[in-house]
Amino acid sequence: MLGHGDGYEAGGSVPFVGRSAELASIERALREDRLITLTGPGGVGKTRLAREGASGAGPFPDGVHWADLSPLPDERLLVATVADALDLADHTARTPAAAVRQWIGERRLLLVLDCCEHLVTAVRDLVRELLDAAPHLVLLLTSRQPLGLADERVLDIGPLPHAPDPSGAEEALALFTLRAAAAAPGQAPPWTEARLAAARSVCARLEGIPLALELAAAQLSDHTVEELAVRLTRRIGPLSAPGPGLPHRHGALRTAIGWSHEWCTPRERLLWLRLSVFGGAFDLEAARAVCSAAPLTGAEVPPLLDALVAKSVVRRGADGSYRMLDTIREYGAMWRDEAGERAALREAHARYFTELVRAAERDWLGPAQRIGYQRVEAVHADLCAALDHHLATAPVRALDLAARAGFYWACCGHLHAARGYLERALAVARPEEVDARVRVRALWALGVTLLLQGEQEQAHRIAVGCEALAAGLGEGPDGNGGPALDAAYLLGLSHLLAGRPLAARIVSDNALEAFPGTPFDSASRIRCHLVRVFALTGTGLFTDAREEAELLRAGCAERGEHWTRAYADYQLALICLFEGRPAESAVHARAMLEGKRELGDSFGTALGLDLLAAARAATGDGAGAARAYGTGHAYWQAVGHPQRGTPELASIREEFERTARRALGDQAYEAAFREGVRHGHALRSGVRRSSP
């Protein structure tokens, strides 16, 4: 995964220009050293150079992983961001740092940490831990300052050469002309000698800093190269001026940014400062919702955003999202704070992302469920920022948001974030100010998170308390028994994972009888029905379990719902194995895997792979079973657990793993298993998208 950051990153089809000496230095350092830091001022091109160097780096059999630290306001999400870059969705109660250290272990990989300058102390501590724990790890960093570690190789990245070298190369001029052609096709080279002289003057006065050159080139849509040169001469002064008259590199970049700011209209400047509230990528809907306070209207935001893209103030990604580079965002934030808009923008930002989660909840039972999961996952850093804002200003709203986001985060693998925010919000929100239904939902989300982390005893205590609190609420204004059904789901799930399926059935049946309705009346109700299906299977009532699972599956398929349908397929696959129908079991296991892939659920994918492997072994496909077990092993490693699930799965897993091993022999089984592990790592890193 490639990142962004404060370094210049060429967009569109503009090729990488020059830097052959720097790339050679990076290539050599990656062979000889374990910690390499590219330093230099903002906009000099560290990120793009790291991207280019990492793309050709090797051999790193366990991959190249990129962590963009630029959106992080502080160090609290540092380790979680690194874990995401490593495709680690840890489902344990250990610290995130311990999970990362153990996961890397003996792996041979390159980890790129981009934009470290605002987190130098925290990054230094983490890097030291990782290098000590992982003997084959290589780290490539970009930062405006080095970490200061003894074994750090520092490569200082300067600007592009902006005067002809002996070979006649002018890298700054080459980049400027490429960007000029993209910004203003009518002024594309070939240029006259006079125009080339003006372009060389621009490159010299901007000291060959790539981002400054790009911002200048963007102005060619409204001005000629000669006009740019004259304007810069007036702004900076003649090149023959004494040393103090020449800007330092960062000063030249600030000059270019300030210049771009001056050439923006007042409304474009206002949108610029408001967009600085987004730490990372954002979409048009978010920009319109957060930034369209008076005097800007929502209708004005799209054309103003297009204008900022044209001026290279905002970048547009291939997926249609937008983002600002750090240096440009910092400039906007300075104006935002001077204008006194910081508090209002933080509030608007938190309000928008809270509503995004609420919308995902409302759509949970329909075809938009998958989109809701993807959106919640994509805006993880913004949700954390919204929670931080609410914790500081409105703890009750923080508790409500954490409760709503917690279940999504549990599915997407952000268990540490879910647990941390839920525990903090429960601690700071005054009980007398919290609606009991919100508290039940928060306890429910925390209990689910703890169960997935393997903290069964603590989760069970929370489930019992949650049930007692929900019982005192009665039916509630909506009449659907949501709090009681949520509590029953949590308590029933706790019983299932502890091997008490009869207790789980009693809990779910009591709740469903107390609040009658159809399974698809609410998300709380369908989850409670799912616990009942699991309980029926666990108590050996396969016919009843199959009938109810098929009803759930059919209703979910009709509505376009993925989460419950995947677990209904899981149960049907398990039941088919118990009943001696392995080919049918494999069909359901594959359907489950497709559903879990749609939601990005690593834990559920690991469960499904174990079932698929068992089904293949039962049909006599020992090699296919071993490969599926190996692929599943890669996913189990990523969630940090040994193979887990309800107890009845353990016997199935063990029996058919022995079956496959006997069919192949130990040597062939281990070879196929290793092939599956490699395939699993490739799937998780996005190298392959085929089914296992």
C-alpha positions in Angstrom: 0.0 0.0 0.0 1.5 3.3 -1.0 1.1 6.4 1.0 1.0 10.1 0.8 2.6 12.6 3.2 4.2 16.0 3.1 6.8 15.2 0.5 6.1 16.0 -3.1 4.2 13.3 -5.0 3.8 13.6 -8.7 0.2 13.1 -9.8 -1.5 11.9 -12.9 0.8 10.5 -15.6 3.8 12.7 -14.8 6.8 10.3 -14.6 9.4 10.3 -11.9 12.1 12.8 -12.7 15.9 12.4 -12.0 17.2 11.4 -8.6 19.3 8.6 -9.9 22.1 9.3 -7.3 19.6 9.4 -4.5 17.9 6.2 -5.7 21.3 4.4 -5.9 22.0 5.5 -2.3 18.7 4.2 -1.1 19.2 0.9 -2.9 22.6 0.5 -1.3 21.4 1.5 2.1 18.5 -1.0 2.0 21.1 -3.8 1.3 23.5 -2.7 4.0 21.4 -1.2 6.8 18.3 -1.9 8.8 17.3 1.7 9.6 17.4 4.4 6.8 15.9 7.9 7.2 15.3 10.2 4.3 15.5 13.7 5.7 14.9 17.1 4.2 12.4 20.0 4.3 8.7 19.7 3.5 8.0 19.5 -0.2 11.5 18.3 -1.3 10.2 14.9 -2.4 10.9 12.5 0.4 7.7 10.6 0.1 7.9 10.2 -3.7 11.6 9.2 -3.5 10.8 6.6 -0.7 8.0 5.3 -2.9 10.2 4.9 -5.9 13.0 3.4 -3.8 10.7 0.9 -2.0 9.1 -0.2 -5.2 12.4 -1.6 -6.5 13.7 -2.8 -3.1 14.5 -6.4 -2.5 14.6 -9.1 -1.7 11.9 -8.8 0.9 10.0 -12.1 0.7 7.4 -10.9 3.2 6.7 -7.8 1.3 7.0 -4.0 1.5 4.5 -2.3 3.9 3.7 1.4 3.9 2.4 3.3 7.0 1.4 6.9 6.3 1.7 8.8 9.6 0.7 12.2 8.3 -3.0 12.0 9.4 -2.1 11.2 13.0 -2.4 14.2 15.4 -0.4 12.5 18.1 1.2 9.2 18.9 -1.9 7.4 20.2 -2.7 5.7 16.9 0.9 5.2 15.8 1.1 1.5 16.6 -2.4 0.8 15.3 -1.5 2.5 12.0 1.6 0.3 11.7 -0.5 -2.7 12.4 -2.9 -1.8 9.6 0.1 -1.4 7.3 1.2 -4.9 8.2 -2.3 -6.3 7.6 -2.4 -7.3 11.3 -6.0 -7.3 12.7 -5.0 -8.4 16.2 -7.8 -10.1 18.2 -5.9 -10.4 21.5 -5.8 -8.5 24.7 -2.0 -7.9 24.5 -0.7 -4.4 23.8 -0.7 -3.4 20.1 3.1 -3.0 20.3 3.5 -6.5 21.5 1.3 -7.8 18.8 3.3 -6.0 16.1 6.6 -7.2 17.5 5.4 -10.8 17.6 3.8 -10.7 14.2 7.0 -9.4 12.5 9.2 -11.8 14.4 11.4 -13.6 11.9 9.8 -12.2 8.9 11.9 -10.5 6.2 10.1 -7.4 5.2 10.5 -3.7 4.5 8.4 -1.3 6.6 8.1 2.3 5.4 7.1 4.9 8.0 6.2 8.1 6.1 6.1 11.6 7.7 7.6 10.9 11.1 8.6 14.4 12.0 5.7 15.3 14.3 6.0 12.0 16.2 9.8 11.7 16.4 10.0 10.6 20.1 7.2 7.9 19.8 8.6 6.7 16.5 12.1 6.4 17.9 10.8 4.3 20.8 8.8 2.0 18.5 11.6 1.7 16.0 14.1 0.7 18.7 11.6 -2.0 20.0 11.0 -3.4 16.5 14.7 -3.6 15.5 15.4 -5.4 18.8 12.6 -7.9 18.4 12.7 -8.6 14.6 16.2 -9.4 13.4 15.4 -9.3 9.7 13.2 -6.2 9.6 14.4 -3.2 7.5 12.9 0.2 8.2 12.8 3.1 5.7 11.6 6.4 7.2 10.8 9.9 5.8 11.1 12.8 8.2 12.1 16.4 8.4 14.6 15.4 11.1 16.4 12.1 11.9 15.5 10.0 14.9 19.0 10.3 16.3 19.6 6.6 16.8 23.2 5.2 16.7 22.5 2.7 13.9 20.4 5.1 11.7 21.7 5.9 8.2 20.5 9.4 7.4 20.2 10.4 3.7 19.6 14.1 3.4 17.4 14.8 0.4 18.0 18.1 -1.3 16.1 19.9 -4.0 16.3 19.0 -7.7 19.3 20.5 -9.5 18.1 23.8 -11.0 21.2 24.7 -13.0 22.7 22.7 -15.9 25.2 20.1 -14.7 28.2 19.0 -16.8 26.0 16.5 -18.6 23.5 19.2 -19.5 20.7 17.8 -17.2 18.3 20.2 -15.6 16.1 18.1 -13.4 14.1 21.0 -11.9 13.4 22.4 -15.3 12.4 18.9 -16.6 9.9 18.5 -13.8 8.6 22.0 -14.2 8.0 21.6 -17.9 6.2 18.3 -17.3 3.9 19.8 -14.7 3.4 22.9 -16.9 2.2 20.7 -19.8 -0.3 18.9 -17.5 -1.6 22.2 -16.0 -1.8 24.2 -19.2 -1.6 22.2 -22.4 -1.7 25.4 -24.4 1.7 26.4 -23.0 3.3 23.0 -23.3 6.9 22.8 -24.6 8.7 23.1 -26.9 9.4 26.6 -25.7 11.4 29.5 -27.1 14.7 30.4 -25.6 13.1 33.4 -23.9 10.5 31.2 -22.3 13.1 28.6 -21.3 15.0 31.4 -19.6 11.9 32.4 -17.7 11.3 28.8 -16.6 14.9 28.5 -15.4 14.4 31.7 -13.4 11.3 30.2 -11.8 13.2 27.0 -11.0 16.1 28.9 -9.5 14.1 31.2 -7.3 12.1 28.2 -6.0 15.4 26.4 -5.4 14.3 23.3 -7.3 11.9 22.2 -4.6 9.4 19.9 -6.3 6.3 20.9 -4.5 7.0 24.6 -5.0 7.6 23.9 -8.7 4.2 22.1 -8.9 2.3 24.9 -7.2 4.0 27.4 -9.6 3.2 25.3 -12.7 -0.4 25.1 -11.6 -0.6 28.9 -12.1 0.1 28.5 -15.8 -3.6 27.9 -16.4 -4.1 31.7 -15.9 -0.6 33.2 -16.4 2.4 32.7 -18.7 5.8 31.5 -17.7 7.2 34.9 -18.2 4.6 36.4 -15.8 5.5 33.8 -13.2 9.2 34.7 -13.4 8.5 38.4 -13.1 6.2 37.9 -10.1 8.8 35.7 -8.3 11.5 38.2 -9.0 9.4 40.9 -7.3 8.6 38.6 -4.5 12.0 37.1 -3.8 14.4 39.5 -5.4 17.2 39.1 -7.9 19.2 35.9 -7.8 22.4 37.9 -7.4 21.2 39.3 -4.0 23.5 38.6 -1.0 23.0 35.3 0.9 20.5 36.7 3.5 18.2 37.8 0.7 17.9 34.3 -0.6 15.2 32.1 1.0 16.1 28.9 2.8 14.6 25.8 1.2 11.6 25.8 3.5 11.2 29.6 3.0 11.1 29.1 -0.8 8.3 26.5 -0.3 6.4 28.9 2.0 6.8 31.5 -0.6 5.2 29.2 -3.2 2.4 28.2 -0.9 1.7 31.8 0.1 1.8 32.8 -3.5 -0.8 30.1 -4.3 -2.9 31.4 -1.4 -2.8 34.9 -2.8 -3.9 33.8 -6.2 -6.9 32.0 -4.7 -10.2 33.8 -4.5 -11.4 34.7 -1.0 -13.9 31.8 -1.1 -11.2 29.3 -2.3 -9.0 30.5 0.6 -11.9 29.9 3.0 -12.5 26.4 1.8 -8.7 25.8 2.0 -8.6 26.7 5.7 -11.7 24.6 6.4 -10.4 21.5 4.6 -7.4 21.6 6.9 -9.6 19.9 9.6 -9.3 16.6 7.7 -6.2 14.8 8.7 -6.2 12.4 5.8 -8.3 11.6 2.7 -11.9 12.9 2.5 -14.7 12.8 -0.1 -16.9 15.4 -1.6 -19.8 14.6 0.7 -17.6 15.1 3.7 -16.2 18.3 2.4 -19.6 19.7 1.7 -21.0 18.7 5.1 -18.1 20.0 7.2 -17.1 23.1 5.3 -20.4 24.6 4.0 -21.1 26.9 7.0 -21.8 30.6 6.2 -20.7 32.3 4.1 -20.0 29.1 2.0 -23.1 27.2 0.8 -23.1 23.5 0.0 -23.6 24.2 -3.7 -20.4 26.3 -3.8 -18.1 23.6 -2.3 -17.7 21.3 -5.4 -16.6 24.0 -7.9 -14.3 25.6 -5.3 -12.8 22.1 -4.6 -12.2 21.7 -8.3 -10.5 25.0 -8.4 -8.2 24.0 -5.5 -7.4 20.8 -7.3 -6.5 22.8 -10.5 -4.2 24.9 -8.4 -2.5 21.7 -6.9 -3.6 22.8 -3.4 -5.7 19.6 -3.1 -4.9 16.2 -4.6 -7.6 14.0 -6.2 -6.9 10.3 -5.9 -7.7 7.6 -8.5 -10.6 6.5 -6.2 -12.2 10.0 -6.3 -11.1 10.9 -2.8 -9.2 14.2 -1.9 -6.4 15.1 0.4 -3.9 17.8 1.2 -0.2 17.4 1.6 1.0 18.1 5.1 2.7 21.4 4.4 -0.3 22.8 2.6 -2.7 21.6 5.3 -0.5 23.2 8.0 -0.7 26.5 6.1 -4.5 26.2 6.0 -4.6 25.3 9.7 -2.6 28.5 10.5 -5.3 30.6 8.8 -8.1 28.5 10.3 -6.8 29.2 13.8 -6.2 32.9 13.1 -9.8 33.1 11.8 -11.1 31.6 15.0 -12.8 28.7 13.2 -11.0 25.7 14.8 -13.6 24.9 17.4 -16.6 25.2 15.1 -14.8 23.0 12.4 -13.9 20.3 14.9 -17.6 20.2 16.0 -18.8 20.0 12.4 -16.3 17.3 11.7 -17.3 15.2 14.7 -21.0 15.7 13.9 -20.5 14.5 10.3 -18.7 11.4 11.2 -21.1 10.6 14.0 -23.9 10.8 11.5 -21.9 8.6 9.1 -21.9 5.8 11.7 -25.6 6.3 12.5 -26.4 5.9 8.8 -24.4 2.7 8.6 -26.4 1.4 11.5 -29.7 2.3 9.9 -28.7 0.5 6.7 -27.3 -2.6 8.5 -30.0 -5.0 7.4 -29.9 -4.1 3.7 -27.7 -3.9 0.6 -25.9 -0.9 2.0 -24.4 -2.9 4.9 -21.2 -3.7 2.9 -20.8 0.0 2.0 -21.4 1.0 5.6 -18.6 -1.3 6.8 -16.2 0.0 4.1 -17.0 3.6 4.9 -16.5 3.1 8.6 -13.2 1.4 8.0 -12.1 4.1 5.5 -12.6 6.9 8.0 -11.1 5.2 11.0 -8.7 8.1 11.8 -11.5 10.7 11.4 -13.7 8.7 13.8 -10.9 8.6 16.3 -10.6 12.4 15.9 -14.3 12.8 16.4 -14.2 10.7 19.6 -11.3 12.6 20.9 -13.2 15.9 20.4 -16.4 14.5 22.1 -14.4 13.1 25.0 -13.0 16.5 25.6 -16.2 18.5 25.1 -19.2 16.1 25.4 -18.5 12.7 27.0 -22.0 11.5 26.6 -21.8 11.9 22.9 -18.5 10.2 22.9 -20.1 7.2 24.6 -22.9 7.1 22.1 -20.5 7.2 19.1 -18.1 4.6 20.6 -21.1 2.3 21.2 -22.2 2.7 17.6 -18.8 2.3 16.1 -17.6 -0.5 18.3 -19.3 -3.4 16.5 -18.0 -2.2 13.1 -14.5 -1.8 14.5 -14.7 -5.3 16.0 -15.5 -6.7 12.6 -12.8 -4.6 10.8 -10.1 -5.7 13.3 -9.8 -2.4 15.3 -10.4 -4.1 18.6 -7.8 -2.2 20.6 -9.3 1.1 19.5 -12.8 -0.1 20.2 -11.9 -1.2 23.7 -9.9 1.8 24.5 -12.5 4.4 23.5 -15.4 2.4 25.1 -13.6 2.1 28.4 -12.6 5.8 28.4 -16.0 7.0 27.5 -17.7 4.7 30.1 -15.2 6.1 32.7 -15.8 9.8 31.9 -19.5 10.0 31.0 -21.4 10.8 34.2 -23.9 7.9 34.7 -26.8 10.3 35.7 -26.4 12.0 32.3 -26.3 8.8 30.2 -29.5 7.3 28.8 -29.6 3.7 30.0 -30.1 2.5 26.5 -26.9 4.1 25.4 -25.1 2.5 28.3 -26.5 -0.9 27.4 -25.3 -0.5 23.8 -21.8 0.6 25.0 -21.5 -2.3 27.4 -22.8 -4.6 24.6 -20.1 -3.3 22.2 -17.4 -3.6 24.9 -18.5 -7.2 25.7 -18.3 -8.3 22.1 -14.9 -6.7 21.8 -13.6 -8.5 24.9 -15.0 -11.8 23.6 -13.1 -11.4 20.3 -10.0 -10.6 22.3 -10.3 -13.9 24.3 -11.3 -12.2 27.5 -14.2 -14.5 28.2 -14.6 -14.2 31.9 -14.6 -10.4 31.9 -16.9 -10.3 28.9 -19.3 -12.7 30.6 -19.5 -10.4 33.7 -20.3 -7.5 31.5 -22.9 -9.6 29.6 -24.6 -10.5 32.9 -24.6 -6.8 34.0 -25.8 -5.7 30.6 -28.8 -8.1 30.7 -29.7 -6.9 34.2 -29.6 -3.2 33.1 -31.6 -4.0 29.9 -34.3 -5.8 31.9 -35.1 -2.7 33.8 -35.8 -0.7 30.6 -39.0 -2.5 29.6 -40.2 -2.5 26.0 -39.1 1.0 25.3 -40.6 3.7 23.0 -39.8 1.8 19.8 -41.4 -1.5 21.1 -38.8 -3.7 19.5 -36.9 -4.7 22.7 -33.5 -3.6 21.2 -31.5 -3.3 24.5 -32.8 -6.6 25.8 -32.1 -8.4 22.5 -28.6 -6.8 22.3 -27.9 -8.0 25.9 -29.2 -11.5 25.0 -26.9 -11.7 22.0 -23.9 -10.8 24.1 -24.8 -13.2 26.9 -25.7 -16.0 24.4 -22.4 -15.5 22.5 -20.5 -15.7 25.8 -22.2 -19.0 26.6 -21.5 -20.4 23.1 -17.8 -19.6 23.2 -17.5 -21.2 26.6 -19.1 -24.4 25.4 -22.6 -23.8 26.9 -24.9 -24.0 23.9 -28.0 -25.0 26.0 -27.6 -21.9 28.1 -27.2 -19.8 25.0 -30.4 -21.2 23.6 -32.3 -20.4 26.8 -31.1 -16.8 26.8 -31.9 -16.2 23.1 -35.3 -18.0 23.3 -36.4 -16.0 26.4 -35.5 -12.7 24.7 -37.2 -13.5 21.4 -40.3 -14.7 23.2 -40.5 -11.6 25.4 -40.3 -9.4 22.3 -42.0 -11.3 19.4 -41.5 -10.3 15.8 -39.8 -11.5 12.6 -36.0 -12.0 12.4 -35.6 -9.1 10.1 -37.4 -6.5 12.2 -34.1 -5.2 13.5 -30.4 -5.9 13.6 -30.6 -6.7 17.3 -33.3 -9.3 16.6 -31.5 -11.1 13.7 -28.3 -11.4 15.7 -30.3 -13.0 18.5 -31.8 -15.5 16.0 -28.3 -16.3 14.9 -27.3 -17.2 18.5 -30.2 -19.5 18.5 -29.0 -21.3 15.3 -25.5 -21.7 16.8 -27.1 -23.1 20.0 -29.2 -25.6 18.1 -26.1 -26.9 16.2 -24.1 -27.0 19.4 -26.8 -29.2 21.1 -27.0 -31.5 18.1 -30.4 -30.5 16.8 -29.1 -30.3 13.2 -32.5 -30.5 11.5 -33.9 -27.5 13.4 -30.6 -25.6 13.1 -30.5 -26.2 9.3 -34.1 -25.0 8.8 -33.6 -21.8 10.8 -30.2 -21.1 9.2 -31.7 -21.6 5.7 -34.5 -19.1 6.6 -32.0 -16.6 7.8 -29.8 -17.1 4.7 -32.7 -16.7 2.3 -34.0 -13.6 4.0 -30.5 -12.0 4.0 -30.0 -12.9 0.4 -33.3 -11.2 -0.5 -32.2 -8.1 1.4 -28.6 -8.0 0.3 -27.3 -8.4 3.8 -23.8 -10.0 4.2 -22.9 -10.4 7.9 -25.7 -12.7 9.1 -25.8 -14.5 5.8 -22.1 -15.4 6.1 -22.6 -16.8 9.5 -25.7 -18.7 8.3 -23.6 -20.2 5.6 -21.0 -21.0 8.3 -23.6 -23.0 10.3 -24.9 -24.7 7.2 -21.3 -25.7 6.2 -20.8 -27.1 9.7 -24.1 -29.0 9.8 -23.4 -30.5 6.4 -20.1 -31.9 7.7 -21.8 -33.4 10.7 -24.4 -35.0 8.4 -21.8 -36.4 6.0 -22.4 -34.0 3.0 -19.0 -32.5 2.5 -19.5 -31.3 -1.1 -22.5 -29.2 0.0 -20.5 -28.0 3.0 -17.8 -26.7 0.7 -20.4 -24.7 -1.2 -21.5 -23.0 2.0 -18.0 -22.4 3.2 -17.1 -20.7 0.0 -20.2 -18.5 0.3 -19.2 -17.6 3.8 -15.7 -16.6 2.6 -17.2 -14.4 -0.1 -19.4 -12.6 2.5 -16.5 -12.1 4.9 -14.3 -10.8 2.0 -16.9 -8.2 1.3 -16.8 -7.0 4.9 -13.0 -7.3 5.4 -13.5 -9.7 8.4 -10.2 -11.5 8.9 -11.5 -13.5 11.9 -14.5 -14.7 10.0 -12.4 -15.6 7.0 -10.1 -17.7 9.2 -13.2 -19.6 10.5 -14.5 -20.1 7.0 -11.1 -21.4 5.7 -11.0 -24.1 8.4 -14.4 -25.3 7.3 -13.5 -25.3 3.7 -10.4 -27.3 4.5 -12.4 -29.8 6.4 -14.9 -30.1 3.6 -12.1 -30.7 1.0 -10.5 -33.4 3.2 -13.9 -35.1 3.6 -14.2 -35.3 -0.2 -10.8 -36.8 -0.5 -9.0 -33.7 -1.7 -6.1 -33.9 0.7 -3.9 -31.4 -1.1 -6.7 -28.8 -1.4 -7.4 -29.3 2.3 -3.8 -28.7 3.3 -3.6 -25.6 1.2 -6.8 -24.2 2.7 -5.6 -25.0 6.2 -2.4 -23.2 5.3 -4.3 -20.2 4.0 -6.4 -20.2 7.2 -3.2 -20.3 9.3 -2.0 -17.1 7.7 -5.3 -15.4 8.7 -5.1 -16.9 12.2 -1.6 -15.4 12.5 -2.9 -12.1 11.4 -5.6 -12.0 14.2 -3.1 -13.2 16.8 -5.0 -16.2 18.0 -4.5 -19.9 17.6 -7.4 -21.5 15.8 -10.6 -20.5 17.6 -14.4 -20.7 17.3 -17.2 -22.5 19.0 -16.1 -25.8 20.6 -17.8 -28.0 18.0 -15.6 -26.6 15.3 -12.4 -27.8 17.1 -13.3 -31.5 16.7 -14.2 -31.0 13.1 -10.9 -29.2 12.4 -8.8 -31.8 14.2 -10.5 -34.8 12.6 -10.2 -33.6 9.0 -6.7 -32.3 9.4 -5.7 -35.8 10.3 -7.7 -37.1 7.4 -5.8 -34.9 4.9 -2.4 -35.7 6.4 -3.1 -39.4 6.2 -4.2 -39.1 2.6 -1.1 -37.1 1.5 1.7 -38.2 3.9 3.5 -35.8 6.1 5.9 -34.4 3.6 3.4 -33.7 0.9 0.9 -32.3 3.4 3.5 -29.9 4.8 4.5 -28.7 1.3 0.9 -28.0 0.4 0.3 -26.3 3.8 3.3 -24.0 3.2 1.9 -23.2 -0.3 -1.4 -22.2 1.4 0.4 -20.0 3.9 2.1 -18.1 1.1 -1.2 -17.8 -0.7 -2.8 -16.5 2.5 -0.1 -13.8 3.0 -0.6 -12.8 -0.6 -4.3 -12.5 -0.2 -4.0 -10.4 2.9 -1.6 -8.0 1.2 -3.8 -7.7 -1.8 -1.4 -9.3 -4.3 -4.1 -11.8 -5.3 -7.9 -11.6 -5.3 -8.8 -15.1 -6.3 -10.7 -17.4 -4.0 -8.7 -19.8 -1.8 
